[in-house]
Amino acid sequence: MEYTEVLCRREKGGIFYYSSPLLDSYGVVNAFPERSGGFSAGIYSSLNFTTSTGDAEETVKKNVEKFLSVFSSSPGQAVRTHQIHGVDILEAGSAAAPAGAGLLFPIAPSDGLITADPDLTLLAGSADCSLILLYDPVRRLAAALHAGWRGAARDMAGRGVEAMLARGARPEDLLAFLPPAIGPCCFETDGDVPDAMRRGFGREADPFLVPLTPGRYKVDLPAINAHALFRRGLKAEHIEVTRLCSCCHEVFYSHRRDGRRRGLSCALIRIPS
C-alpha cells in the first residue's frame, strides 16, 4: 500500500470536518469540512465557498468568515487557489497571491499555493476533485494543491513536491493529507481520462484504471495522486488519505452528482505558530 487510510471526523464551532491525524500530531491546522454549518440555503446548503454557481456574495462571504474564524484565521490572513485545472503553484503572500486574495474573486490562475508564513492560511476548493495538503515539519513549509483528473494527469502532486524541494525540503520529511474526494465507485469516464493518465504515468497508471465496457473506465483519482507522491519519495506512512467518496455521501458537494446545482468546499492548512 502506497498510502495510509485514515478517518478522523471532528467538530468545532458547529462545523464537522476531516483532518489528518499525522498533521494534527504536529500541530498543523488542517481541515476539510462537510457542507453543514454555514449560512447558504437550498442547493447551496450550507457552508458554500463559491458564488460561481449562483449563491449570493454576501452569504458566501459569511461562510468564508465563519470557517476561517473557527480555525483562528480571518480573510485578511488567508489565500485561496484560483483553480483552472492546471499545475501552476504560486507563493502565497506574493504580489500574484497576496494575503486576503482569492476568497471571493480569483487571483492569478493557480491550482496550488505554497508558503513558509505561519500567519497565512491556505485554501483550496473542491466539489469532487482531489485535494492535497503538504507540510514539511523540518523546513516549516505548507502547500495546498487542487489535483482533479487533468491536474493529476499532469502530475500536480509531483509538482507540489518539487516546489517544496526547491525551498530546501527533503521527500522523506514531507507529510501529505488527501481529504474526501470522488472515489472509483462514482468516477466513471470515457477513454480520455485513462489516456491522459497513461500519458502522464505510463503503465504505472493501470492499477488505478478499471475497464468496464469498451471505452468506459472507473478511475481511482485519490490513489493516483497518492501514487504520484509515493514515487517522488514520500513514505507511505506519511501519506494519509480519507477514502470517503464525495459523490456517494451527500454531506459533501459533488459536481458529478449535482452538476452546477451545488456549492463548493474548501480545505485549509496553516503552519503551526
C-alpha positions in Angstrom: 0.0 0.0 0.0 1.4 3.4 -1.0 -0.6 5.4 1.5 -2.3 5.1 4.9 -6.0 5.2 5.1 -7.4 7.4 7.8 -10.8 8.6 9.0 -10.7 11.4 11.5 -14.0 13.4 11.8 -14.1 16.2 14.2 -16.5 19.1 15.2 -15.5 22.6 16.0 -17.8 25.7 16.1 -20.7 23.9 14.6 -18.6 22.6 11.6 -17.9 18.9 11.1 -14.6 18.4 9.3 -12.0 15.8 8.4 -8.3 16.1 9.3 -5.1 14.2 9.2 -4.1 12.6 12.5 -0.4 12.9 11.4 -0.7 16.6 10.6 -2.7 17.1 13.8 0.1 15.5 15.8 2.5 18.2 14.5 0.1 20.9 15.4 -0.7 21.8 11.8 -4.1 23.4 11.4 -5.8 21.3 8.6 -9.5 20.7 7.8 -11.9 19.7 5.0 -15.5 20.4 6.1 -18.8 18.8 5.5 -21.3 21.1 3.9 -23.3 21.8 7.0 -22.7 24.6 9.5 -22.9 27.6 7.1 -25.5 30.2 6.1 -26.4 29.2 2.5 -29.8 27.8 1.7 -31.4 25.4 -0.9 -29.0 23.7 -3.3 -26.1 25.6 -1.7 -26.8 24.5 1.8 -25.0 25.5 3.7 -21.2 26.0 4.1 -20.7 27.0 0.5 -17.5 28.9 -0.7 -18.3 29.9 -4.2 -20.5 32.4 -6.0 -19.8 30.9 -9.4 -22.9 28.6 -9.3 -25.3 31.4 -8.2 -25.1 31.8 -4.4 -25.2 35.3 -3.0 -21.9 37.0 -2.5 -22.8 38.3 1.0 -23.8 34.8 2.1 -20.6 33.2 0.8 -18.6 35.9 2.5 -20.2 35.0 5.8 -19.4 31.3 5.2 -15.8 32.0 4.5 -15.5 34.3 7.5 -17.1 31.7 9.8 -14.9 28.8 8.5 -11.7 30.8 8.9 -12.7 32.2 12.4 -13.4 28.7 13.7 -9.8 27.9 12.8 -8.4 31.1 14.3 -7.9 32.9 11.0 -9.6 35.7 9.0 -10.0 36.7 5.3 -7.1 39.1 5.6 -4.8 36.2 6.7 -5.9 33.7 4.0 -5.2 33.0 0.3 -7.2 30.7 -1.9 -6.3 28.9 -5.1 -7.8 30.0 -8.4 -8.5 26.7 -10.0 -8.3 26.2 -13.7 -7.3 22.5 -13.7 -3.7 23.4 -14.3 -0.4 22.8 -12.5 0.8 26.3 -11.6 1.8 26.9 -8.0 2.1 30.4 -6.5 3.9 31.7 -3.4 1.1 32.8 -1.1 1.7 36.3 0.1 3.5 37.3 -3.1 2.2 40.0 -5.4 0.4 37.4 -7.5 -1.3 35.8 -4.5 -1.4 38.4 -1.7 -2.9 37.8 1.7 -6.7 38.2 1.6 -6.8 37.2 -2.1 -9.0 34.7 -3.9 -11.6 34.2 -1.3 -14.5 35.6 -3.4 -12.8 36.7 -6.6 -10.0 35.0 -8.5 -6.3 35.7 -8.1 -3.8 34.8 -10.8 -4.5 31.3 -12.2 -3.1 28.8 -9.7 -4.1 25.3 -8.7 -1.5 25.3 -5.9 -0.2 27.6 -3.2 2.9 27.3 -1.0 4.1 29.3 2.0 6.5 29.4 4.9 4.5 32.1 6.6 2.7 30.7 9.8 0.3 33.7 9.7 -1.2 32.7 6.3 -4.0 30.1 5.9 -4.0 28.4 2.5 -7.3 27.2 1.0 -8.1 25.0 -2.0 -11.6 24.2 -3.2 -13.3 21.1 -4.4 -16.7 19.6 -5.3 -15.3 16.1 -6.1 -11.7 16.9 -7.2 -8.8 15.5 -5.2 -7.0 18.0 -2.9 -3.6 17.6 -1.4 -2.3 19.3 1.7 1.5 19.1 2.2 3.7 20.0 5.2 7.4 19.9 6.0 8.0 19.9 9.7 11.7 20.5 9.2 11.6 23.5 6.9 8.2 24.5 8.1 6.6 24.8 4.7 3.0 24.2 3.7 1.2 23.8 0.4 -2.4 23.3 -0.8 -3.0 21.7 -4.2 -6.0 21.1 -6.3 -5.5 17.9 -8.4 -8.6 16.9 -10.4 -8.1 14.4 -13.1 -6.5 17.0 -15.5 -4.1 18.2 -12.9 -3.4 14.6 -11.7 -2.5 13.5 -15.2 0.0 16.4 -15.4 1.5 15.3 -12.1 0.3 18.2 -9.9 1.2 16.1 -6.9 4.7 15.7 -8.1 5.0 19.4 -8.9 3.9 20.2 -5.4 6.7 18.1 -4.1 9.2 19.8 -6.4 8.0 23.2 -5.2 8.8 22.0 -1.6 12.2 20.6 -2.6 13.1 23.8 -4.3 12.7 25.5 -0.9 15.0 23.0 0.8 12.7 20.2 1.8 13.5 16.5 1.6 10.9 14.0 0.3 11.4 11.7 3.4 10.3 14.6 5.7 7.2 15.6 3.8 3.7 14.8 5.2 0.6 14.7 3.0 -3.2 14.6 3.5 -5.8 13.8 0.8 -9.2 14.6 2.2 -12.5 13.2 0.8 -12.9 13.3 -3.0 -14.8 11.4 -5.7 -13.9 7.7 -5.5 -13.7 5.0 -8.2 -17.2 3.9 -7.2 -18.6 7.0 -8.9 -15.8 8.3 -11.2 -16.8 6.5 -14.4 -15.3 8.1 -17.5 -14.7 7.7 -21.2 -11.3 6.8 -22.5 -10.0 10.4 -22.5 -9.2 10.3 -18.7 -7.3 7.0 -18.8 -5.5 8.2 -21.9 -4.4 11.3 -20.1 -3.3 9.3 -17.0 -1.2 7.0 -19.2 0.4 9.9 -21.0 1.5 11.2 -17.6 2.3 8.0 -15.8 2.7 5.3 -18.4 1.8 1.8 -17.3 2.1 2.9 -13.7 -1.4 4.3 -14.1 -3.0 0.9 -15.0 -3.8 -0.3 -11.4 -5.9 2.8 -10.9 -8.0 2.4 -14.1 -10.6 -0.3 -14.1 -12.1 -1.2 -17.5 -15.9 -1.7 -17.6 -17.3 -1.9 -21.1 -15.3 -0.9 -24.2 -14.3 2.7 -23.8 -15.6 3.1 -20.2 -13.5 3.0 -17.1 -13.6 3.6 -13.4 -10.8 5.8 -12.2 -9.3 6.0 -8.7 -8.2 9.6 -8.6 -7.1 9.8 -4.9 -5.0 6.7 -5.3 -3.3 8.1 -8.4 -2.4 11.3 -6.6 -1.1 9.2 -3.6 1.0 7.2 -6.0 2.4 10.4 -7.5 3.5 11.4 -4.0 4.9 8.0 -3.2 7.0 7.8 -6.4 8.5 11.2 -5.5 9.9 9.7 -2.3 7.2 10.3 0.3 6.8 7.5 2.8 3.6 5.5 2.7 3.1 6.2 6.4 3.4 10.0 5.6 0.6 9.9 3.0 -2.8 9.9 4.7 -5.9 9.5 2.6 -9.6 9.7 3.8 -11.4 7.3 1.4 -14.9 8.8 1.6 -16.5 9.4 -1.8 -17.8 13.0 -2.1 -20.3 11.8 -4.7 -21.7 8.9 -2.6 -22.0 11.0 0.6 -24.4 13.9 0.4 -22.7 15.6 3.3 -20.2 16.8 0.6 -20.7 18.9 -2.5 -20.4 16.9 -5.7 -20.3 18.1 -9.3 -20.6 14.6 -10.6 -23.8 14.1 -8.6 -25.4 17.5 -8.8 -23.8 19.4 -11.8 -23.8 23.1 -11.2 -26.7 22.9 -8.8 -24.3 22.8 -5.8 -21.8 24.6 -3.7 -18.1 24.2 -3.1 -16.0 23.2 -0.1 -12.5 24.3 0.8 -9.7 22.5 2.6 -7.3 24.6 4.6 -3.9 24.3 6.0 -1.7 26.5 8.2 1.7 26.1 9.7 1.8 25.9 13.5 2.9 29.2 15.1 
